[in-house]
Amino acid sequence: MSHGHDHSPVGGGDHRRRLAIAFGLTSTVLVAQAVGALITGSLALLVDTAHMLTDAAGLAMALVAAHLSLKPATSRRTWGYRRAEVLGALAQSAVLLAVGGYVLVEGIRRLFSPPEVPSTELIVFGIIGLVANVAAIAVLASGRKANFNLRAAFLEVLNDALGSVGVIVAAVVIATTGWQQADAIAGLLIGALIVPRAIKLLRETSAVLLESTPAGLDLDAVRDHLLGVEHVRAVHDLHATLVATGLPVITAHVTVDDECFSDGHTARILDQLQDCLTSHFPISVEHSTFQIEPASHRTHEHLGHA
């Protein structure tokens, strides 16, 4: 039992314009850096170009996911495409992890056998990449906490900017000292920045798809608060999940005194249960569901309720 249903987007919003701008900037620089990597043979620039390629693909996926997440719910897809943003972020993080692994392997190899890298061309392409990345960061920064999708896109562009800084620093070191290993070290540093962030995002999005209890929500505390409502005798089959960013929901079977069904008290109990959640926990009560049962109903259910 529940009321006040509203299937409008929660924690969402239309972020397609900013994603489209970031995608345009990233794609433009991708072409420029690919040319630069061919000219210079730099690992740092090659890695940054590969990273930029995954970012362009990731931003394209994010743009598609942002469009899909705004589609309304239907009788077949009762949550609409709200989880499209989670799937988009999961794909981006997986690709980033693969790129980061390649960077680390190739960087170690080049430490022992560094190729000649022209520093002047390297610094030019590094600056081009940095300017474009800073512009993309400015576009995405204000919306980066809106959902997993925007967060993944922002992290990718931020990592690109740091990669461009690494390319520039490597070029300066090579130009002033002639130490060619600086290029490999810059590549390794870029990889070290990519991998931890990719793993964290992969873990968080996987937790959503596995319907784990949302981070920061103590389900035992939820149960204790619900049991504190007058006439509630037991709470079982209690589940909490995060459908998408900003949409944590709870379902539960709530056992109440039998007389509540004869004296019309169940409606008031439902209001109290919802008020309890909104007062103490970050839960979307309009999408949460309570099944209120008389105590005598327990004999009709299987044992071993959670």
Residue, then its C-alpha position, 0 to 999 in steps of 0.5 A: m500500500s502506498h499513495g502519492h505516486d509520481h513518476s517524474p524524474v528524481g535527481g535527474g534533469d535535462h543535461r543533454r545540452r552540456l553533454a553535447i557541448a562536451f562531446g563536441l569539444t572532446s571529439t575535436v581535440l581527439v582528432a588533433q591529438a591523434v594527429g599529434a601522436l602520429i607525428t611525435g610518437s609520444l606514449a603520453l600523447l598516445v595514451d591521452t589520445a586513447h583516453m580521449l577516444t574512450d571519453a568521446a565514446g563515453l560522452a556519446m553513451a552519456l548523451v544517449a543515456a541522458h536522452l533515454s532517462l527522460k523517457p516516461a514510464t510505460s506498462r512494459r518499462t515501469w521505471g522508464y529508462r531511469r537505469a540507462e544512466v547507470l548502464g552508461a556509467l558502467a560501460q564508461s568505467a569498464v573502458l577506462l579500466a581497460v585503457g588504464g591497464y594498457v597504459l601501465v603495461e606500455g609505460i613500464r616497457r618504454l621506461f627501458s626502451p624510450p623512443e625519441v619524442p620531439s618536445t616542441e610538437l608535444i607541448v603544442f598538442g598538449i596545450i591544445g588538449l588542455v584548453a579544450n578539456v578545461a572548457a569541457i570541465a567548465v561546461l560539466a562542473s555544475g551538473r557533475k553531482a546530478n547523477f552517475n552519468l554526469r559524474a562519469a562524464f565529468l571524471e573522464v574530462l577531468n582525467d583528460a585535463l590532467g593527462s594533458v598537463g602530464v603531456i606538457v610537463a613531459a615535453v618541458v622536461i624533454a626539451t630542457t634535459g633531453w631525458q626521454q623517459a619523462d614521456a613514459i613516466a607521464g604516461l604512467l601517471i595518467g594511468a595511475l589517475i585513471v585506474p582508481r577512479a574507474i574502479k570506484l565508479l565500476r564498484e558503485t554502478s555495479a552495486v546499483l545493478l545488484e540492487s545493494t542497499p544504497a550507500g549510507l542507508d542503515l537498513d537495521a535502523v530503518r526497521d527499528h524506526l518502523l517498529g517504533v510506529e504504534h500498532v506495528r508488531a513486525v517488519h519483514d521482507l524489508h528491501a532497499t535499492l537505488v533505482a537510479t541517482g536520487l531514487p532510493v526506494i524501500t519495500a516492506h511487509v508490515t504486520v499490525d494488530d488485527e483490530c486496525f483493519s476493523d477500526g479503519h486505523t490502517a490508513r493512519i498507520l500508512d501515513q505514519l510509516q511514510d512520515c517516519l521514513t521521510s523524517h529520518f532517511p533519504i528515501s523516496v516515499e512516493h515510490s516506496t511500498f508498504q504491504i500492511e498485514p494483520a498479525s493473523h496473516r503470518t500463518h499464510e506466509h512462508l517462514g524465514h522472512a528477512 
